[in-house]
Amino acid sequence: RNITLMMDFYELTMSYNYFKMGIKDTVVYFDMFYRKNPENGGYVIFAGLEQLIECIEGMHFTDGDLDYLRNTGKFDEEYLEYLKNFKFTGSIYSVKEGTPVFPNEPLITIKAPIIEAQLVETFLLVTINHQSLIATKANRIVRQAKGRPVFEFGARRAQGYDGANYGARAAYIGGVTGTATVSAGQMFGIPVIGTMAHSFVQLFPTEYEAFKSYALTYPDSCVLLVDTYDTLKSGVPNAIRVAEEVLKPMGKRLAGIRLDSGDIAYLTKKARMMLDVAGLTDCKITASNSLDEYLIRSLLDQGAQINSFGVGENMIVSKSAPVFGGVYKLVAVETEDGVLPKIKISENTEKITNPGYKRLYRLYDVEENRAIADLVANYDEVIDGSEDVTIYHQSDMWKFKKLEKGTYYVKELQLPIFKNGSLVYKVPTMDEIRCYSKQAQEEMWDEIYRLEYPHLYYVDLTETVLEQKMELLNRKQY
């Protein structure tokens, strides 16, 4: 799939200028990062790397693309010929998909000739921003389910086909057990789930006949939607009747019931009692209907008898926080004298960037095996735990912490993805990403996962990076 023109037009106009000025081969460094966690949360689950890799590998300008650009009247034939032969030749470093990440740390670093680095910006941000947002929302929801399976039911409320498919992918990385979106199951190997809608029940002369028909078709996995007419007077009694009259003679059990409306806490408690009295203690109860992390937490606090959840619109569009603010900023330029750091300055201090070509480390406490902080270092600084290290606040030299050797160990978070245009990273399977993410989350302190007032996880700088930043700020050399 070629989405090369999925870019802002100014990527092309800037690149044309670089081309005409003879600086198209200037090697630059860009960082992709974000400034604030969604919903004032404590973390983000990084996602979308596999699709970014696909975009980079498929990047080329077709004859149709070039005809369209020619017709804008903005570019000459020499530049269009350059685009015709375009191929990404740069290097990309990224954290792994599924990693818990935090504001103001470089998640992706691109080292490439300026035009190449410029033209990938928009689809990089589209891909990473969307999937990281949905993976994070899904993870927040899954955590509040307290070990109960959560299924993604959001396709019909998604922002288009890609939103549905890639949202389901991100949600699976975030921790959901499966999806109702068949194309996402086919594309990514995500388990698919689905039973019946209210229309199925309405089609038959009676609710009982609808349930009976479904039980005969799926005796080994019969889950019945019990709230089409009256959950407690009709739906649950008819489900019990089918379990007794249809499934039991076949040697089968009723797998579950689903509720999609009404007072879920009250109805599930009553339904559980009715099922247990009928001897269906193993029959599961699934709840859906505009759920999110806060409603799920509330339902469980009220004693709702729910074994699994189906979550749709609030997850697939991250309804309460629909925008992820990832940005892509120039941080360094190669010159004859070496790598020259660059800084973006703003009156809003949170928008001041960390300059230079950098590495990203995660520091862990030896005794607890939990992450202490993330550390942004210059690329030539090796932090390996063999020496004492002092980590500094992003703007205040007096805020620091000293870690003694032997008390901490280190993991480097960014891995090489492309080197000189060649893919050097083995893309993991979806289940490998999901398993890694779970493990990486367990390495963090539980306090960052609170919905309200989560612990502020530290992303600090080495002394070298901070001094470099302050020097650029003081001399106003941009």
N, C-alpha and C positions, 0 to 999 in steps of 0.2 A: 504494500500500500504506500503510495507516494503522496505525502502531504507537505512537500517542500514549500509550496506557496502559503502554508499556514503560518504566516508571519505578518507583522506590522509593516506597513509600506515604508516607514522610515528606516527599517533595516536595510532596504534596498537603496534608498536615497543616500544614506550615510556610506554604504559600501561603494556606491558609484563614485562618491567623492574620494574615498580612499584609493580607488582604482585610478581615477584621473590624476590624483596628486602623486602617484607613483609610490604609495606606501602600503600597497595591498599585502606585501609579504612581511610586514612588521608583526612580530610575535607578541601576543598579549595574553593576559591571564584574567579570567572572569570567575567570580564566585557566585553560586546560587545559594541563597539563605533566606530566612524569614525573620521577622522582628517580634512577632507576638503570637502566643499560642491561641488557637481558636477557643472561644467561650471562656476566656480567662482560665483555661486549664493549665495543667502542669507539664504537658509533653505533647509530642506529635509522633505518629507512626509514619515513617518515611516510606513512600510507595510510588510506583510508576517507572522504575528504572528499566524494566524489560521493554516497555513500549518506547522509551527514549532511545534505547539501543536500536530498536527496529526503525525508528525515524531516521537516525543517523545513517544506518546502513542503506536505507532506501532513498537517501537524499540525492535528487538529481532534477534537472530542469528539462522537461519534455519540450518538443517542438511547439505544442499548444501553449505551454507556459511562456515560452519565449515570444510567441506571437502576441499573447496578451500583454506582456511587458513592453513589447515594441509599440503597441498601440496606445500605451499611456503617454508616449512622447517624451519620456523623461530620461531615456538611456540611448547611447549610441550603439552602433553595430559591434564595435570592438568589445564593449562591456558585455553585450549579449553573447558574443562568441566565448568570452571568458566563462559566463554562466553555463553555456552549452557543455563545456568540458569540466564543469565543477565537480569536485570530489572532496569530501572532508578528509583532511590529512593531519588533523591535530590529535592531541591527547586529552583524555577525559578521566578524571578521578572522582569516585563517588562512594558514599556510604552504602551499605547493603540494604536492599529492600527489607522492610520489617523492623529496622532499627529504631528504637525510641530516640528522638532528637529534640533539640532545644533551640531557642532563638539565638540569632547572631553567630551561628557557627557555620562554616562552609560545608554544605551538604554535597555539592558538586563543584568541582573546579575544572575549568576548561583552559587548556594551553593550546593556542592555535594562531595561525595568521589572522589578522584582524577581520577580514571579510568573513572568513569561515566562522569565527567566534561570534560575529554579529548576526549572521543569518540563522543560527540555530536557536536564538534567544526565545522567540515566541513559542515555538512548539515545545521547547524544554519546559517553560513555565506552565503552559497549558497542561502538559502531561503530569508533571510532578505536583503542581498545585492541586489539581482535581483529585488525583488518587490519594495523596497524603491527607487531604481533608476528609475524604470518605473513610479511609482506613482508620483515622483517628476517631471519627464519630462512631464507627462500628465498634471500636475497642472500648470506648466509654460505655456503650450500651451493653456489650457482652460482660463487662466487669460488674455491672449492676444486676445481671441475671444470676450471679453467684453460682456459676458452674452449670446452669441449665442451658441447653442448646438454644441458640438464637439463629433464626433463618431470615435471609434477606428476601423481602417480598416487594421490592420497590419499583420494578420496571415501568409500570404504567404511570408513575409519578415522576420518573426521571426526566432530566433535561435532554431529551433526544435519545437516539439509539446508542450512541457511544457512551452517553452518560449512564445508561442502563447496564451495558456490558462491562465497561471498565469500572463503573461503580461497584458492580457485583464482585469483580476481581479484587478491588481494594478492600471491600468489606470482608472478603475471605481472608486476606492478609491480616485484617484487623481482628479476626477471631470468630466470625460467624461460621456456623456448621455447614450451611448449604445455601443455595439460591433457588428461587422460583423461575429465574430467567434461563430458558433452555439454551439460547445461543451462548450465554456466558458459560454454561456447563460444557457445551461443545468446544468452545474456544480455549478454555483454561483448565478443563478437567475438574471443575468444582462440582460436588454432589448436588443434584437437582432434587427438588421436593415439590409436591403438589397433589391435591386430592380433588376437591370439588368447590364450586361456587354456589351461591344461593340460587342461581338460575337452574342449576342441575336439580335441586330439590323442587323448585317450582314447576319444572316441566312435567313431573309425574303427578298422577291423580291424587296421591297422598304422600306425606313425608315418609311414612313407613315403607311404601313401595320404592321410593327413591333410595332409601337406605338399604333395602333388601337387594336392589339391583346392583348397587355399588359393592356390597359385601360379596355377592356372587362373582363379580368380576375380579375383585382384589381381596380374596379371603385371608391372605397372609399379611396384608398391610392395610387393613380397613380403618380409616380415620374419617369420622362423620362430622359434618358441619351442623351443629344442633340449634342455631339461633335464628333460623329462617322465619319461624312463626312464633313459638313460645318456648324458650329454652327449657324451663323446668316442668311445664305441663305437657309439652309435646316432644321437643327435641331429645332430651335425655331419656325419657321413658321409651321413645321409639328406638333409640340407640341400644338400650338395654334389651328391648324385645328382639331386635335383630341379632344381638349377641347370643340370646337364648335360643331363638327359633331357627336361625339361619347358620350362624357360625359354629355353635356348639355341636350340632349333629355332624358337622364336617371335621370335628376335632380341632377347630380354630378358635382363636380368642380375638375379641375386639381390641385393636391396637390403640385407638385413641378417639377423642372427640376434640372439636375446635369451636371456640367462641370468638365471635368477631364484633359483638355489640353488647350494649347494656352495661350494668355495673359488674365489671369483670371480677372484682374481689368477692362480692356477695355471691354471684352466680357460680363461680368456680368452687367455693366452699360448699354450697348446696349440692352442686353436681357431684363433687367428690363423695359426699355422704351417700347419695343415691347409688352411685357406682359401687361403693364399698358394700353397701347393704345387699346389692345384687350379686356380690361375689366377684366383681370386676376390679379388684384392688390393683391389678397390674395395668389397667387401662389408663393411658396418659391423657393429660389435658393440655391443649395448646391454646394460647391466647394471642389475638392480633388486634387490630383496630387503633391506628394512629399512636402507637407506642413510642416512647423514647426512654432515655436512661433515667429520667426523673420519675416518670410514671411507673416504670418497671420497679424502681426502688420503692416507691410508695405502695404498689400492689403487694409486694413481698412483705413490707412492714406491716400491712394490714392482714397478713395471714392468708393471702390468696393461694389457692391450691393449683399452681401452674407448674407443669413439667418442662415446657418449652415455649418460646416466643417467636412470633412472626412479626418482623418490623419492616415497614415500607417507606413511606414518604419522608419521615423524619431522619432516616438514615441515608437514603440514596441521594438526597440533595443537601444533607446536613442542614436541615431546615432552620435551626436556631442560630447557625453561623455559616452562611452559605458561601463565604469567600475566604480563601486561604491566601495570605499575603506574601507569598514567595517573590523574591526580587533577584535580579541578575546584574551585578555591578563589576565594572572594570577595577582591578586591584593592582595590576602591575603591567609594565611594558618592558620588553627587552631592548636594550640599547647597546652601543659599542662598549659602554662602561659597565655592563651587567644588567641585572633586573632592577628596574626603577620602580619603587612602590608608588601607587596612586591612591588618593583618598577622595571620597565624596563628603563634602561638608554641608551641614544644614543648621538652621537655627533650632530645629528640633534635634536635640542631642541623640535621641534614639535612632536617627537616620544617618548619623555619622558612621562611615564604614571602617572596617579594620583593613588597613592597607597591606599589600605585599603578597607574595607567593607563599602559601602557608600549608601546614599539616594540621590534622585534627586528631587528638589523642583522647582516650577515655581512661581516667585513673581510678583504680579500684583499691579498696581497703583489703589488706591481706587477711585480716582476721574474719571480717564479715563477708568477703567476696561480693561486696556491693559497690556500685559506682559512687565515687566521691564527687567528681566534677569532670567536665570536659575541658581540655586545654588546647587553645589555638597557639601554635608555634610557627616560627619561620620554617621554611622548607628545609633549610640546612641544620635545623636544631633537632637532634635525636634525643628523645625522652624515652628511656627504657627501664627506669626503676633502679638503675645501678648507682645513682647519685641523689643527694638531696635536691629537691626542686621547690621553688617558690612560685606560686600562682597568684596572679593579680587581677583585680576588678578591671572591667573593660575601659574604665576612664579615670579611676582614682588609684594613684600609686600607694596611698596609705592603707587601702583595703587589700590585704594579702593573706595568704596562708602558706606555711612552710610544711612540706612533707618530707620526712626523713627516709633515706634509703632503707629498704627492708620492711617498711610499713605499708608500701603500696606497690601495685604492679600496673602495667600499661597495655592497652590495646590501641593500635592505630585504626581509626574508623574508616578513612578513605582508602579504597582499593583502586588499582589501575583498571580501567574499563576498555579504553582505546589507547593505543600507543602509535603515534605517527600514522593515524588513520586505520590501523588494523585492530580488530576486536581481539582482546587478550583475556577476556573474562568469560568464564563458563557460566552461562545463565542457569540458575537453579530452577527446579520444578516448583510449581505452586505449593506443593506440600512441604518441600524443603524450605521455601521462604516462610511459610506459616510456622513451621517448627522452629526455625531460627528466631523468628520474631518472638515467639513465646519464651524461648530461652533468654533472649536479650532483655525482655521485659522483667523477667525474674531477677535479673542482675541489678535492677534499680530498686530504690527504697519505695515501699508501698505508699508513702506519704505524697509522692508526686501524682498519684492516681486519684486523689480526692476530687470530688466534683466541686466542692466549695473550699476556697482558700488552700489550694494545694501547696506543698513545699516548693520553694523556689530553688530549682536545681542550678548549680553554678556552671557557667561557661566563662572561663577565665583566660587570661593571656599570659604568655611568658613575659619576662621583663623586657626582652628584646623587641617583641611585637608592640608592647605598650609604649616603650621609649620611641620607637619609630613612628607610632601614631601621634604621640604628643609633639614630636619634632615637626612633623608635617603640619599639624594644627598651628603650632607657634610661628612657623615661618610663612604660613599661608601659601605654600607652593603646591599648587593643585595638579 
